[in-house]
Amino acid sequence: MKRLPLILSLLAAILMLNQCGTTKRIKVLKPAQLDVGAVKKVAVLDFDFIGSWDFGDEEKSPKKLKDFGELFLKNMFKGKKPPDPKKAYPGNLVSDRLVAKLVNNKYYTVIERKELLKILEEQALSLSGVIDANQATEVGRLLGAEGLVMGSGTYNVQDRGKWETYKEKKVEKKRYRISRQVDVKFTYKIVNITTGSIVVSKTNSASTGRSKSSKYSGVGKNEKAAIKNVPDWRPIVDELVEKVLNQTLWQVAPHYVTESREIEEGDSDQMEAAVEYAKRDLWEDAREIWDMVAQDPSADKDDRVAATYNIGLYYEISGYLDEAEDYYDKAFKMSGDSKYLDSRARIQKRRKELERLQQQY
């Protein structure tokens, strides 16, 4: 069975085709997971983001472990003294990335940083740190905002080393492996300016896990060599921060996700021709063929089932959910295959999502 990619928007479908096959990748607008109420215009304060780093090896004595821990830190920071845990990866980098995501998402109006700084300076407040409900209400009122976004987080880099054996040309050898684990945790809250109440408060996290993957580990003939081969911690933190901020965006704003769909080919020349039309975005032509096959009593039953399902898919991607559900149900009744019921259930779920989207917009 081949597949075909496309992009689906809220009320209509924009179809894009991967010529390598008939896998459909569908970009669907989903509602925000959490209720932020009437808050649509926000200001984002700088976040606190604190780091920590450590090295361990169960086989080493405390003295040797301390020596290698110092070597580990020296290599990590290129021979320089470890920076302030608050400054190694500044929190404003995280808040700026969230601002960029909110702006690109276009659900919220985000107040410019310079306007926020001006008001905070006038109120003798910092861009980061704790602001109580009364301060938040006053700052928001002066900015003309409906909500303030505040957050804080931590990241931890743990390196764990050990000797391991491996074979090279049937000869057993030893090497030292350092596995790097990075954990990021981020807590944010949105304060409603009008009421001073917290409308959303959530903690999100992401981790590399304890993996021996070369992506997150380094090996060498000894400890010093292995330390030099361990990947830099900053790009890993970048990667995890991206995941955590995506989680945050999906929770507070409508967002697109990518889903998969299948188009069924069948075995006849007609069904093959319909797929060729679909590959060229000629969906009306494809649907006409599927209509003819589905209504032809002399056609192969499997082809009629596939054509019926494909008509349902056509209606789904065109935004006609009632018609799509009807055809998926027909395909199930003709074949008894529960996968068509799964498609029908997906339509029912989509209706509920659209109701929530209408409420949020």
GUSEDREN-340477 format. One record per residue: residue in three letters; x, y, z of N, C-alpha, C in turn. Coordinates in steps of 0.05 Angstrom, whole numbers, plus 5000, padded with zeros to 4 digits. Layout:
('ALA',(X,Y,Z),(X,Y,Z),(X,Y,Z))
...
***
This chain:
('MET',(5017,4976,5000),(5000,5000,5000),(5018,5025,5000))
('LYS',(5012,5043,4982),(5028,5067,4980),(5015,5090,4996))
('ARG',(5031,5112,4999),(5021,5134,5016),(5026,5161,5003))
('LEU',(5013,5182,5012),(5013,5208,5000),(5012,5231,5020))
('PRO',(5031,5251,5019),(5031,5273,5039),(5013,5296,5032))
('LEU',(5001,5310,5052),(4985,5334,5048),(4985,5351,5073))
('ILE',(4976,5375,5071),(4974,5393,5094),(4945,5401,5098))
('LEU',(4935,5398,5122),(4907,5404,5129),(4906,5428,5147))
('SER',(4890,5448,5140),(4886,5471,5158),(4860,5468,5173))
('LEU',(4852,5489,5187),(4828,5487,5204),(4803,5481,5189))
('LEU',(4797,5496,5168),(4772,5492,5154),(4775,5481,5126))
('ALA',(4799,5481,5115),(4803,5471,5088),(4829,5456,5087))
('ALA',(4833,5441,5066),(4857,5425,5064),(4875,5437,5042))
('ILE',(4900,5440,5048),(4920,5448,5028),(4937,5423,5023))
('LEU',(4937,5412,4999),(4949,5386,4994),(4976,5390,4982))
('MET',(4995,5375,4994),(5023,5374,4984),(5031,5345,4980))
('LEU',(5044,5338,4959),(5048,5311,4952),(5078,5304,4952))
('ASN',(5085,5282,4965),(5111,5271,4964),(5111,5251,4941))
('GLN',(5126,5257,4920),(5125,5240,4896),(5137,5213,4899))
('CYS',(5149,5208,4922),(5162,5182,4927),(5142,5160,4935))
('GLY',(5118,5167,4941),(5099,5147,4950),(5072,5159,4955))
('THR',(5054,5144,4969),(5027,5154,4974),(5022,5155,5004))
('THR',(5042,5162,5020),(5038,5167,5048),(5028,5196,5051))
('LYS',(5007,5199,5066),(4997,5227,5070),(5006,5236,5097))
('ARG',(5019,5259,5098),(5026,5272,5123),(5008,5297,5124))
('ILE',(4993,5297,5145),(4972,5318,5148),(4978,5336,5171))
('LYS',(4980,5361,5166),(4986,5381,5186),(4959,5393,5196))
('VAL',(4951,5386,5220),(4924,5392,5230),(4926,5412,5253))
('LEU',(4909,5432,5252),(4907,5452,5274),(4893,5440,5298))
('LYS',(4906,5440,5321),(4895,5429,5345),(4889,5451,5365))
('PRO',(4869,5448,5382),(4864,5468,5403),(4885,5468,5424))
('ALA',(4888,5490,5439),(4905,5491,5462),(4896,5470,5482))
('GLN',(4916,5458,5495),(4909,5437,5514),(4898,5448,5540))
('LEU',(4905,5472,5547),(4897,5485,5572),(4880,5509,5567))
('ASP',(4863,5517,5585),(4846,5540,5583),(4859,5564,5594))
('VAL',(4865,5584,5577),(4877,5609,5587),(4856,5631,5589))
('GLY',(4831,5624,5585),(4810,5644,5587),(4811,5665,5566))
('ALA',(4806,5690,5574),(4805,5712,5555),(4832,5725,5550))
('VAL',(4853,5714,5560),(4880,5725,5557),(4890,5721,5528))
('LYS',(4894,5744,5514),(4903,5742,5486),(4927,5761,5481))
('LYS',(4931,5781,5498),(4953,5799,5495),(4971,5796,5520))
('VAL',(4996,5787,5515),(5014,5780,5537),(5041,5794,5536))
('ALA',(5053,5796,5559),(5081,5804,5562),(5096,5781,5575))
('VAL',(5120,5776,5565),(5136,5754,5575),(5160,5764,5590))
('LEU',(5162,5758,5616),(5185,5766,5632),(5208,5747,5627))
('ASP',(5232,5756,5632),(5256,5738,5630),(5253,5716,5651))
('PHE',(5262,5692,5643),(5261,5669,5661),(5287,5666,5676))
('ASP',(5286,5654,5700),(5309,5644,5713),(5315,5616,5703))
('PHE',(5340,5611,5696),(5348,5584,5686),(5375,5577,5698))
('ILE',(5375,5557,5715),(5399,5551,5731),(5410,5524,5723))
('GLY',(5436,5523,5719),(5449,5498,5711),(5466,5485,5733))
('SER',(5470,5459,5730),(5489,5445,5747),(5502,5423,5731))
('TRP',(5527,5416,5739),(5543,5396,5724),(5557,5378,5744))
('ASP',(5558,5352,5738),(5574,5335,5756),(5584,5310,5740))
('PHE',(5604,5297,5752),(5617,5274,5740),(5618,5252,5761))
('GLY',(5615,5227,5753),(5616,5205,5772),(5626,5180,5760))
('ASP',(5638,5163,5777),(5647,5136,5770),(5648,5119,5795))
('GLU',(5632,5099,5796),(5629,5083,5821),(5655,5069,5828))
('GLU',(5672,5064,5808),(5697,5048,5814),(5719,5065,5825))
('LYS',(5717,5092,5824),(5739,5109,5832),(5737,5115,5862))
('SER',(5760,5119,5874),(5761,5128,5901),(5752,5158,5902))
('PRO',(5743,5167,5926),(5734,5195,5927),(5756,5215,5917))
('LYS',(5782,5209,5923),(5803,5228,5915),(5805,5228,5884))
('LYS',(5806,5204,5872),(5809,5203,5843),(5784,5214,5829))
('LEU',(5761,5209,5841),(5737,5219,5830),(5737,5250,5830))
('LYS',(5747,5262,5851),(5749,5291,5853),(5768,5301,5831))
('ASP',(5791,5287,5827),(5810,5296,5807),(5797,5295,5779))
('PHE',(5783,5273,5773),(5771,5271,5746),(5747,5289,5743))
('GLY',(5734,5295,5766),(5712,5314,5765),(5722,5342,5757))
('GLU',(5745,5349,5768),(5757,5375,5761),(5766,5375,5732))
('LEU',(5777,5353,5723),(5785,5350,5695),(5761,5353,5676))
('PHE',(5739,5340,5685),(5714,5341,5669),(5705,5370,5666))
('LEU',(5704,5384,5689),(5695,5412,5688),(5713,5430,5672))
('LYS',(5739,5425,5674),(5759,5440,5659),(5755,5437,5629))
('ASN',(5750,5412,5621),(5746,5407,5592),(5719,5419,5583))
('MET',(5699,5416,5600),(5672,5426,5593),(5672,5456,5587))
('PHE',(5687,5471,5603),(5688,5500,5600),(5714,5510,5587))
('LYS',(5726,5492,5572),(5750,5500,5556),(5772,5512,5573))
('GLY',(5777,5500,5596),(5799,5509,5613),(5793,5533,5630))
('LYS',(5768,5544,5627),(5761,5568,5642),(5746,5560,5668))
('LYS',(5745,5578,5686),(5730,5573,5711),(5701,5570,5705))
('PRO',(5687,5550,5716),(5658,5547,5712),(5643,5572,5717))
('PRO',(5625,5581,5700),(5611,5606,5703),(5590,5604,5725))
('ASP',(5578,5626,5731),(5555,5628,5748),(5533,5610,5736))
('PRO',(5522,5591,5752),(5501,5573,5742),(5477,5588,5729))
('LYS',(5473,5613,5736),(5451,5628,5724),(5459,5641,5698))
('LYS',(5486,5642,5693),(5495,5657,5669),(5506,5638,5647))
('ALA',(5510,5613,5654),(5522,5595,5634),(5503,5591,5611))
('TYR',(5477,5590,5616),(5456,5589,5596),(5434,5608,5605))
('PRO',(5436,5633,5599),(5419,5654,5611),(5389,5648,5606))
('GLY',(5373,5654,5626),(5344,5650,5624),(5331,5667,5602))
('ASN',(5343,5690,5596),(5331,5707,5575),(5332,5693,5548))
('LEU',(5351,5675,5544),(5352,5660,5519),(5327,5642,5516))
('VAL',(5319,5631,5539),(5295,5614,5539),(5270,5630,5535))
('SER',(5267,5652,5549),(5243,5669,5546),(5242,5681,5518))
('ASP',(5265,5689,5506),(5265,5700,5479),(5256,5679,5459))
('ARG',(5263,5654,5463),(5255,5633,5445),(5225,5628,5448))
('LEU',(5214,5630,5472),(5185,5627,5476),(5171,5650,5462))
('VAL',(5181,5674,5465),(5169,5697,5452),(5168,5693,5422))
('ALA',(5190,5683,5410),(5190,5678,5381),(5169,5658,5373))
('LYS',(5166,5637,5389),(5145,5617,5383),(5117,5629,5385))
('LEU',(5112,5645,5405),(5086,5657,5409),(5080,5676,5386))
('VAL',(5100,5691,5377),(5096,5710,5355),(5090,5695,5329))
('ASN',(5106,5674,5324),(5102,5659,5299),(5076,5644,5299))
('ASN',(5067,5636,5323),(5041,5621,5325),(5018,5640,5319))
('LYS',(5020,5665,5325),(5000,5686,5318),(4974,5685,5334))
('TYR',(4973,5668,5354),(4948,5667,5370),(4948,5690,5390))
('TYR',(4972,5696,5402),(4974,5718,5421),(4986,5743,5408))
('THR',(4979,5765,5419),(4993,5790,5414),(5014,5793,5436))
('VAL',(5040,5794,5428),(5061,5795,5448),(5073,5823,5449))
('ILE',(5074,5834,5473),(5084,5861,5476),(5114,5861,5473))
('GLU',(5124,5882,5458),(5153,5883,5452),(5169,5887,5478))
('ARG',(5193,5876,5477),(5211,5876,5500),(5217,5904,5510))
('LYS',(5221,5923,5491),(5229,5950,5499),(5207,5964,5514))
('GLU',(5182,5958,5507),(5159,5969,5522),(5158,5958,5550))
('LEU',(5163,5932,5552),(5162,5919,5578),(5185,5930,5596))
('LEU',(5209,5932,5584),(5231,5942,5600),(5226,5971,5610))
('LYS',(5214,5987,5593),(5209,6015,5601),(5190,6016,5625))
('ILE',(5169,6000,5625),(5150,6000,5647),(5163,5989,5672))
('LEU',(5178,5967,5669),(5191,5955,5693),(5211,5974,5706))
('GLU',(5226,5989,5689),(5245,6008,5700),(5231,6030,5715))
('GLU',(5208,6039,5704),(5193,6060,5717),(5182,6050,5744))
('GLN',(5176,6024,5745),(5166,6013,5770),(5188,6001,5788))
('ALA',(5213,6005,5780),(5236,5995,5795),(5234,5965,5799))
('LEU',(5227,5951,5778),(5225,5921,5778),(5244,5909,5758))
('SER',(5251,5885,5763),(5270,5870,5746),(5253,5856,5724))
('LEU',(5266,5851,5701),(5253,5835,5680),(5250,5806,5688))
('SER',(5266,5797,5706),(5264,5770,5716),(5258,5770,5746))
('GLY',(5252,5747,5757),(5247,5746,5785),(5217,5745,5791))
('VAL',(5211,5745,5817),(5183,5741,5826),(5169,5768,5826))
('ILE',(5145,5769,5814),(5128,5792,5816),(5102,5782,5828))
('ASP',(5093,5795,5849),(5069,5786,5862),(5044,5795,5846))
('ALA',(5021,5786,5855),(4996,5790,5840),(4990,5820,5836))
('ASN',(4995,5836,5857),(4989,5865,5855),(5008,5878,5835))
('GLN',(5034,5871,5836),(5053,5882,5817),(5046,5874,5789))
('ALA',(5039,5848,5785),(5032,5838,5759),(5009,5854,5747))
('THR',(4989,5858,5764),(4965,5873,5755),(4972,5901,5746))
('GLU',(4989,5915,5762),(4997,5942,5756),(5014,5943,5731))
('VAL',(5034,5925,5728),(5051,5925,5705),(5034,5919,5680))
('GLY',(5016,5900,5682),(4999,5893,5659),(4981,5916,5651))
('ARG',(4970,5930,5671),(4953,5952,5665),(4968,5974,5650))
('LEU',(4992,5980,5659),(5008,6001,5646),(5016,5993,5617))
('LEU',(5019,5967,5613),(5027,5957,5586),(5003,5953,5568))
('GLY',(4979,5953,5579),(4956,5946,5563),(4954,5917,5558))
('ALA',(4967,5901,5574),(4967,5871,5571),(4944,5859,5585))
('GLU',(4937,5834,5577),(4917,5819,5591),(4929,5797,5608))
('GLY',(4954,5791,5603),(4968,5770,5618),(4998,5773,5619))
('LEU',(5010,5764,5641),(5039,5763,5643),(5048,5734,5643))
('VAL',(5069,5727,5628),(5080,5700,5628),(5106,5701,5643))
('MET',(5108,5684,5664),(5132,5683,5681),(5141,5654,5682))
('GLY',(5167,5650,5685),(5176,5622,5686),(5204,5620,5698))
('SER',(5211,5595,5706),(5237,5589,5716),(5243,5560,5710))
('GLY',(5269,5553,5709),(5276,5526,5702),(5304,5518,5711))
('THR',(5310,5493,5708),(5336,5483,5714),(5345,5463,5693))
('TYR',(5371,5461,5690),(5382,5440,5673),(5406,5427,5687))
('ASN',(5408,5401,5684),(5429,5387,5698),(5444,5369,5678))
('VAL',(5471,5371,5678),(5488,5355,5661),(5503,5335,5678))
('GLN',(5497,5310,5674),(5510,5288,5690),(5527,5271,5671))
('ASP',(5552,5268,5678),(5570,5250,5663),(5577,5226,5681))
('ARG',(5573,5202,5671),(5579,5178,5686),(5599,5161,5669))
('GLY',(5622,5155,5681),(5642,5141,5666),(5647,5113,5677))
('LYS',(5655,5095,5659),(5662,5068,5667),(5679,5054,5645))
('TRP',(5694,5034,5653),(5710,5018,5635),(5692,4997,5622))
('GLU',(5696,4992,5597),(5680,4971,5584),(5698,4955,5565))
('THR',(5691,4931,5560),(5707,4914,5541),(5693,4913,5514))
('TYR',(5709,4911,5493),(5698,4908,5466),(5717,4891,5450))
('LYS',(5708,4882,5427),(5725,4865,5410),(5732,4879,5384))
('GLU',(5757,4877,5377),(5767,4889,5352),(5784,4868,5338))
('LYS',(5774,4858,5316),(5787,4836,5301),(5791,4812,5319))
('LYS',(5769,4806,5334),(5768,4783,5352),(5786,4785,5376))
('VAL',(5798,4809,5380),(5815,4813,5403),(5800,4830,5423))
('GLU',(5799,4821,5448),(5784,4835,5469),(5801,4858,5479))
('LYS',(5789,4882,5479),(5803,4906,5488),(5786,4921,5509))
('LYS',(5798,4941,5521),(5784,4957,5541),(5784,4987,5532))
('ARG',(5763,5000,5538),(5762,5029,5533),(5745,5042,5555))
('TYR',(5747,5068,5557),(5732,5082,5577),(5709,5097,5563))
('ARG',(5685,5094,5574),(5662,5108,5562),(5650,5127,5583))
('ILE',(5644,5151,5573),(5630,5171,5590),(5603,5176,5576))
('SER',(5582,5169,5591),(5555,5174,5581),(5544,5200,5593))
('ARG',(5534,5217,5575),(5524,5243,5584),(5494,5243,5585))
('GLN',(5483,5251,5608),(5454,5254,5610),(5448,5283,5617))
('VAL',(5429,5294,5602),(5421,5322,5607),(5391,5322,5612))
('ASP',(5383,5336,5634),(5355,5339,5641),(5348,5368,5642))
('VAL',(5325,5375,5631),(5315,5403,5631),(5287,5402,5643))
('LYS',(5282,5420,5662),(5255,5423,5674),(5248,5453,5674))
('PHE',(5223,5458,5667),(5215,5486,5664),(5186,5489,5674))
('THR',(5183,5509,5692),(5157,5515,5703),(5148,5543,5694))
('TYR',(5124,5546,5685),(5115,5572,5676),(5087,5577,5688))
('LYS',(5079,5602,5689),(5052,5609,5697),(5043,5634,5681))
('ILE',(5017,5635,5676),(5005,5659,5663),(4987,5672,5683))
('VAL',(4992,5698,5688),(4975,5713,5707),(4956,5730,5692))
('ASN',(4930,5728,5698),(4910,5745,5687),(4912,5773,5700))
('ILE',(4916,5793,5684),(4921,5820,5695),(4896,5831,5708))
('THR',(4873,5826,5696),(4848,5837,5707),(4842,5827,5735))
('THR',(4846,5801,5739),(4839,5789,5765),(4862,5785,5783))
('GLY',(4887,5785,5772),(4910,5779,5788),(4913,5750,5794))
('SER',(4897,5733,5782),(4898,5704,5788),(4915,5690,5767))
('ILE',(4925,5667,5776),(4941,5650,5758),(4922,5632,5742))
('VAL',(4921,5635,5716),(4902,5620,5700),(4915,5594,5690))
('VAL',(4941,5593,5688),(4955,5569,5680),(4981,5567,5695))
('SER',(4987,5543,5705),(5013,5538,5718),(5020,5509,5712))
('LYS',(5043,5505,5700),(5050,5478,5690),(5081,5475,5690))
('THR',(5089,5450,5696),(5117,5442,5695),(5121,5423,5672))
('ASN',(5140,5428,5654),(5147,5411,5632),(5176,5402,5634))
('SER',(5183,5379,5624),(5211,5370,5625),(5218,5353,5601))
('ALA',(5244,5351,5597),(5255,5334,5575),(5282,5324,5583))
('SER',(5289,5301,5573),(5315,5288,5581),(5326,5271,5559))
('THR',(5353,5269,5559),(5366,5251,5539),(5363,5223,5549))
('GLY',(5359,5218,5575),(5359,5191,5586),(5388,5181,5587))
('ARG',(5391,5159,5601),(5418,5147,5603),(5423,5130,5579))
('SER',(5437,5140,5560),(5441,5127,5534),(5470,5123,5528))
('LYS',(5477,5101,5515),(5504,5096,5506),(5507,5105,5477))
('SER',(5487,5118,5466),(5488,5127,5439),(5511,5146,5435))
('SER',(5525,5144,5413),(5548,5161,5407),(5540,5191,5407))
('LYS',(5514,5196,5404),(5505,5223,5404),(5508,5236,5431))
('TYR',(5507,5220,5452),(5508,5231,5479),(5531,5218,5496))
('SER',(5551,5206,5483),(5572,5194,5499),(5599,5198,5484))
('GLY',(5621,5193,5499),(5647,5194,5487),(5664,5171,5497))
('VAL',(5681,5160,5480),(5698,5138,5488),(5727,5145,5482))
('GLY',(5745,5131,5496),(5774,5136,5492),(5790,5114,5505))
('LYS',(5816,5114,5500),(5833,5094,5511),(5836,5097,5541))
('ASN',(5830,5121,5551),(5831,5126,5580),(5811,5148,5586))
('GLU',(5809,5156,5612),(5790,5176,5620),(5794,5203,5607))
('LYS',(5819,5212,5605),(5824,5238,5593),(5815,5239,5564))
('ALA',(5821,5217,5550),(5814,5216,5521),(5784,5215,5518))
('ALA',(5770,5201,5535),(5741,5199,5533),(5728,5226,5539))
('ILE',(5738,5240,5559),(5726,5266,5566),(5727,5285,5542))
('LYS',(5748,5284,5527),(5751,5302,5504),(5731,5295,5481))
('ASN',(5721,5270,5482),(5703,5262,5460),(5673,5264,5468))
('VAL',(5668,5273,5493),(5640,5276,5501),(5628,5300,5486))
('PRO',(5604,5298,5475),(5592,5321,5461),(5588,5345,5479))
('ASP',(5589,5369,5468),(5585,5394,5483),(5557,5394,5495))
('TRP',(5555,5404,5519),(5529,5404,5533),(5510,5424,5523))
('ARG',(5520,5447,5512),(5502,5469,5504),(5482,5461,5482))
('PRO',(5492,5449,5459),(5472,5441,5439),(5451,5421,5449))
('ILE',(5459,5404,5468),(5440,5385,5480),(5419,5400,5496))
('VAL',(5428,5420,5512),(5408,5436,5527),(5390,5451,5507))
('ASP',(5402,5461,5485),(5386,5474,5464),(5364,5456,5455))
('GLU',(5371,5432,5448),(5352,5412,5438),(5330,5406,5458))
('LEU',(5336,5403,5483),(5316,5398,5503),(5299,5422,5510))
('VAL',(5311,5445,5510),(5295,5470,5514),(5275,5473,5491))
('GLU',(5282,5466,5467),(5264,5467,5444),(5240,5449,5449))
('LYS',(5245,5425,5459),(5223,5406,5465),(5205,5417,5487))
('VAL',(5217,5427,5508),(5201,5438,5530),(5184,5462,5522))
('LEU',(5195,5479,5505),(5180,5503,5497),(5158,5495,5477))
('ASN',(5162,5474,5461),(5141,5464,5444),(5118,5453,5461))
('GLN',(5125,5439,5482),(5104,5429,5500),(5088,5453,5511))
('THR',(5103,5474,5519),(5090,5497,5531),(5071,5511,5510))
('LEU',(5081,5514,5486),(5064,5527,5465),(5039,5511,5460))
('TRP',(5041,5484,5458),(5018,5467,5452),(4998,5469,5475))
('GLN',(5007,5474,5499),(4989,5475,5522),(4973,5501,5523))
('VAL',(4985,5523,5513),(4971,5549,5516),(4961,5562,5490))
('ALA',(4966,5550,5467),(4958,5561,5442),(4949,5540,5422))
('PRO',(4930,5546,5405),(4924,5528,5383),(4950,5523,5367))
('HIS',(4954,5500,5356),(4979,5493,5344),(4975,5471,5323))
('TYR',(4994,5469,5305),(4993,5448,5285),(5009,5423,5294))
('VAL',(4998,5400,5288),(5013,5375,5291),(5011,5359,5265))
('THR',(5031,5342,5261),(5031,5326,5237),(5020,5298,5242))
('GLU',(5000,5290,5226),(4988,5264,5228),(4991,5250,5202))
('SER',(4986,5224,5202),(4989,5207,5177),(4961,5197,5168))
('ARG',(4958,5195,5142),(4934,5183,5130),(4943,5164,5108))
('GLU',(4926,5146,5101),(4932,5127,5080),(4912,5130,5057))
('ILE',(4921,5128,5033),(4904,5126,5010),(4906,5097,4999))
('GLU',(4884,5083,4995),(4885,5055,4986),(4884,5054,4956))
('GLU',(4901,5037,4944),(4904,5036,4915),(4885,5016,4902))
('GLY',(4880,4993,4915),(4865,4973,4901),(4882,4959,4880))
('ASP',(4869,4942,4863),(4884,4926,4844),(4878,4932,4815))
('SER',(4856,4945,4809),(4847,4949,4781),(4862,4973,4769))
('ASP',(4860,4974,4742),(4872,4996,4727),(4859,5023,4735))
('GLN',(4832,5021,4740),(4818,5046,4747),(4828,5057,4774))
('MET',(4832,5039,4793),(4842,5048,4819),(4871,5059,4817))
('GLU',(4887,5047,4800),(4914,5056,4795),(4913,5084,4783))
('ALA',(4895,5088,4764),(4892,5114,4750),(4884,5136,4771))
('ALA',(4866,5128,4789),(4857,5148,4809),(4880,5157,4827))
('VAL',(4897,5139,4834),(4920,5146,4850),(4939,5165,4835))
('GLU',(4942,5159,4809),(4959,5177,4792),(4947,5205,4791))
('TYR',(4921,5207,4789),(4908,5234,4790),(4914,5247,4817))
('ALA',(4911,5232,4838),(4915,5243,4865),(4944,5252,4868))
('LYS',(4963,5238,4856),(4991,5246,4859),(4996,5273,4846))
('ARG',(4979,5281,4828),(4982,5306,4814),(4962,5327,4824))
('ASP',(4952,5322,4848),(4933,5340,4861),(4906,5343,4845))
('LEU',(4900,5324,4828),(4875,5325,4813),(4854,5308,4828))
('TRP',(4847,5319,4852),(4830,5303,4870),(4802,5299,4860))
('GLU',(4791,5319,4846),(4764,5315,4835),(4763,5293,4815))
('ASP',(4784,5291,4798),(4785,5269,4779),(4788,5242,4793))
('ALA',(4804,5242,4814),(4808,5217,4829),(4782,5208,4842))
('ARG',(4767,5228,4853),(4742,5221,4867),(4721,5210,4847))
('GLU',(4721,5221,4822),(4702,5211,4802),(4707,5182,4796))
('ILE',(4732,5174,4795),(4738,5146,4789),(4730,5129,4813))
('TRP',(4736,5138,4837),(4729,5123,4861),(4699,5120,4863))
('ASP',(4684,5141,4855),(4655,5139,4855),(4645,5117,4836))
('MET',(4657,5116,4812),(4649,5096,4792),(4655,5068,4802))
('VAL',(4679,5064,4814),(4686,5038,4824),(4668,5029,4847))
('ALA',(4663,5048,4865),(4646,5042,4889),(4618,5034,4881))
('GLN',(4608,5045,4859),(4580,5039,4850),(4578,5017,4830))
('ASP',(4600,5006,4821),(4600,4985,4800),(4597,4958,4813))
('PRO',(4574,4945,4811),(4570,4918,4823),(4588,4897,4812))
('SER',(4599,4901,4788),(4617,4881,4776),(4646,4884,4785))
('ALA',(4652,4906,4798),(4680,4911,4807),(4687,4892,4830))
('ASP',(4713,4888,4832),(4723,4871,4854),(4715,4884,4881))
('LYS',(4707,4867,4900),(4697,4877,4925),(4719,4893,4940))
('ASP',(4744,4883,4939),(4765,4898,4953),(4769,4925,4941))
('ASP',(4766,4927,4914),(4768,4953,4901),(4745,4971,4910))
('ARG',(4721,4961,4912),(4698,4977,4920),(4702,4987,4948))
('VAL',(4712,4970,4966),(4717,4978,4993),(4738,5000,4994))
('ALA',(4760,4996,4979),(4782,5016,4979),(4772,5042,4967))
('ALA',(4756,5041,4946),(4745,5065,4934),(4727,5080,4953))
('THR',(4710,5065,4968),(4692,5077,4987),(4707,5091,5009))
('TYR',(4728,5078,5019),(4745,5090,5039),(4759,5116,5028))
('ASN',(4769,5114,5004),(4783,5137,4992),(4765,5161,4988))
('ILE',(4739,5156,4982),(4720,5178,4980),(4717,5191,5008))
('GLY',(4716,5175,5029),(4715,5186,5056),(4739,5203,5062))
('LEU',(4762,5193,5053),(4787,5209,5057),(4786,5235,5042))
('TYR',(4776,5234,5018),(4773,5258,5002),(4755,5279,5017))
('TYR',(4733,5270,5028),(4716,5288,5042),(4729,5298,5068))
('GLU',(4743,5281,5081),(4757,5289,5106),(4776,5312,5101))
('ILE',(4793,5308,5081),(4814,5329,5076),(4801,5354,5063))
('SER',(4777,5352,5054),(4763,5375,5043),(4746,5390,5064))
('GLY',(4745,5378,5088),(4731,5391,5110),(4702,5383,5113))
('TYR',(4693,5363,5098),(4665,5354,5100),(4664,5330,5118))
('LEU',(4662,5334,5143),(4665,5313,5163),(4641,5294,5163))
('ASP',(4617,5304,5159),(4594,5286,5159),(4595,5266,5136))
('GLU',(4602,5276,5113),(4604,5258,5090),(4627,5238,5093))
('ALA',(4650,5247,5105),(4672,5229,5110),(4664,5207,5128))
('GLU',(4650,5214,5150),(4642,5193,5169),(4623,5173,5156))
('ASP',(4605,5182,5139),(4587,5164,5126),(4602,5143,5108))
('TYR',(4621,5153,5093),(4636,5135,5075),(4654,5116,5091))
('TYR',(4666,5125,5113),(4682,5107,5129),(4664,5085,5141))
('ASP',(4640,5092,5149),(4622,5073,5160),(4613,5052,5139))
('LYS',(4609,5062,5115),(4602,5044,5093),(4625,5024,5087))
('ALA',(4649,5034,5088),(4673,5017,5083),(4674,4995,5104))
('PHE',(4668,5002,5129),(4668,4982,5151),(4647,4961,5147))
('LYS',(4622,4970,5140),(4600,4951,5137),(4605,4933,5113))
('MET',(4619,4943,5092),(4624,4926,5069),(4646,4905,5075))
('SER',(4665,4912,5092),(4688,4895,5096),(4690,4882,5123))
('GLY',(4679,4895,5144),(4682,4885,5171),(4709,4892,5182))
('ASP',(4725,4908,5168),(4752,4915,5177),(4750,4938,5197))
('SER',(4760,4935,5221),(4757,4955,5242),(4774,4980,5237))
('LYS',(4793,4979,5219),(4809,5003,5214),(4791,5026,5203))
('TYR',(4769,5018,5189),(4751,5039,5179),(4734,5051,5202))
('LEU',(4730,5036,5223),(4717,5047,5247),(4736,5066,5261))
('ASP',(4762,5060,5260),(4782,5079,5271),(4781,5105,5257))
('SER',(4778,5104,5230),(4776,5129,5215),(4750,5145,5222))
('ARG',(4729,5130,5226),(4704,5143,5235),(4707,5156,5262))
('ALA',(4720,5142,5281),(4724,5153,5307),(4742,5178,5306))
('ARG',(4760,5178,5287),(4778,5202,5284),(4761,5226,5276))
('ILE',(4741,5222,5259),(4723,5244,5251),(4708,5255,5275))
('GLN',(4698,5237,5292),(4683,5246,5315),(4701,5262,5334))
('LYS',(4726,5253,5337),(4745,5267,5354),(4751,5295,5342))
('ARG',(4752,5296,5315),(4759,5321,5302),(4736,5342,5307))
('ARG',(4711,5333,5307),(4689,5351,5312),(4692,5365,5339))
('LYS',(4700,5349,5359),(4704,5361,5386),(4727,5381,5386))
('GLU',(4748,5374,5371),(4770,5393,5370),(4762,5419,5357))
('LEU',(4746,5417,5336),(4737,5441,5322),(4719,5458,5340))
('GLU',(4703,5445,5357),(4686,5460,5376),(4704,5476,5396))
('ARG',(4725,5462,5405),(4743,5476,5424),(4758,5499,5410))
('LEU',(4766,5494,5385),(4780,5515,5370),(4762,5540,5366))
('GLN',(4737,5535,5360),(4718,5558,5357),(4715,5573,5384))
('GLN',(4715,5559,5406),(4713,5573,5432),(4739,5589,5438))
('GLN',(4762,5578,5430),(4787,5592,5435),(4792,5616,5417))
('TYR',(4780,5615,5393),(4783,5638,5375),(4760,5657,5379))
***
